């Protein structure tokens, strides 16, 4: 399945829009990792513990969005984006979303 940030598919025609698809996950880190991150905040630099949890959350949200698009029979998702927000202290929500579409490649017309 194609996942594109653009609103069109190169060398293809969108034949049907199936609607919005999204995948959501909410993640938090173990309290020990939060403690390490707090100390890191005092000296500066990348907080690897949080980088890892956000990367994992993005992949999970993306997989859930793909599953929703696949269930609709989509060939692609266009206009793909990620959104993040803090829903509680040390708790982040990651949303992957876009428009599920059916396409026909130009060479199949």
N, C-alpha and C positions, 0 to 999 in steps of 0.2 A: 504494500500500500504506500502510495506517495503521500508524504507530509510536507507541505510547502507553506512558506511564509507569504508568498505572493497570492494574489487573488485569481490568477490564471495559471493554466498548465501549458508550458511550452510544447509546441507540436501536438496539441490535443485540443479538443473542444469539450467544454462542460455541457453535458446534455440534460442533466437533472440535478437540482439542489435538494439534498435530503435533510437539511437543517443543521442546527447547532449540535455539535458533539463536544463532550467535555469529560475530563477525568480529574478527580480531586483526591488529595490525601492530606492528612494533618499529621505532622511529626513533632516529636520532642526528643531530646537527648537525655541519657542517663544522668542522674545528679552528679556523679563523679566527673563526667565530661563537662558539665556546666561549671563545676569548680575549677577545672583546668582552664576553661575558657575565661573565667573571671580573672584568674591570675594573668593570663595572656593579655587581657584588656589593660592591665596595669603597665605592661612593657611595650605594647604595640605589636603589630604584625598580623599575619593571617591566622585566623582561628580554624585550624584544620578540622577540629571536631565538628564545627558547624558547617564547614564546606562539604564534608562528607555526607552529613544528614540531608542537606538541601539537594545535593546531586542525586542521592538515592530517592528522595521525594519526587524530583523532576521525572526520573525514569518511571517510577510507579504511576504518576499522574499521566504521563505519555502513554504507557501501556494500557491504562484504563480508557483513555480517550480512543485509542486505536481499536480496542475491543468494542466500544460503542459504535464506532464508524463501521466496523466489519459486520456487526449485527444488523445494521441498516442496509448492507450491501454496497457500501461505498467503495469506489476505486481510489479515492484520494481525499485528503483533507486540505483545504486551502485556507489562507488567512490565519494560519496557525500562530498561536501566541502562548506564552506562559504568564501567569500572574501569581504574585505571592502576597501574603499578608500575615501579620501576627494575630492569632486568635486568642492567645492567653500568654502569660509570661513564659518565655522559653518554649513556645509552641507555635509552629509555623504551618500555614496552609499553602499548598501549591496547587494551582489549577492549570491544566493544559486544555486549550479550547480552539475550535476552528469550525469551518463549515464542511460538512461531509457532502461529497459530490460524486456523480457518475460521470465518466469521461469516455470519449472515443478518440483514439489517437488518429492524427492526420492521415497516416498511411493505411488506416482501416476504414476510412470514409467510403 
